[in-house]
Every structure is written in C-alpha cells, then in structure tokens.
Amino acid sequence: MVSRIVLTCLALAAGAVTAAAADWRSQALTDVKAEPKVVDAIWSQDISLWVSVADDGSDRSGFAGYLCMLVSDAGRPDSSIVIVSILDAAALARNERKELGKAECS
C-alpha cells in the first residue's frame, strides 16, 4: 500500500515537472514570436529554438543573445540549456538552412 502511494506521488510529480517544462517553453515561444524582427519560431528539440528573420546582412548572434533573455524570463530553469539559432527566413522558404547567428542560453 505504501509503495503504491509513493509511486503515485512520484508519477504526479513527474507529470508536474513535464507540465512546467511545457509551460515555460510555450511562454518563451509566444514571447519570441512577439518580437517585430521574428518571422517565425519553433522548438526543433527540447534544447533547440529555431527563429527565422529576414537577412539584412548582419550577424544576428546579439539578437540570439537577447532572445535568450526572453527565454529565461519565461521561466527557463537554470539547469536547462537552450540553443537559439537565428535562421534566414527566405532560405528556409527555399528548403535551405542559412544560419545568421546563434547563442547558448545557460
């Protein structure tokens, strides 16, 4: 009986952690997409946020760093690493991948 209660509590805690992770990622995606320069954004993996923008010829690593701040403000746990990749929206439309900048949020 006690082991069943313990297992139930562990399962509920794991579900809460998963829900919390989904919540901050969802909020981060909403905040990133609200930025005027952003054409679109997706989580390609749990640690990888791809953000498309128009290529103006500049290095977008600073912008990726700024987006890291938005991701952290959305509730990213200190133990979670996120890599923000800034990609050329026009290249993506041609099924190409052109990286304009990158930052590690840690």
Secondary structure, DSSP 4 states (H G I P E B T S, - for coil): -HHHHHHHHHHHHHHHHHHHHHHHHHHHHHHHHTSTTEEEEEEEETTEEEEEE---SS--HHHHHHHHHHHHHTT--TT--EEEEEEEHHHHHTT---EEEEEEE-
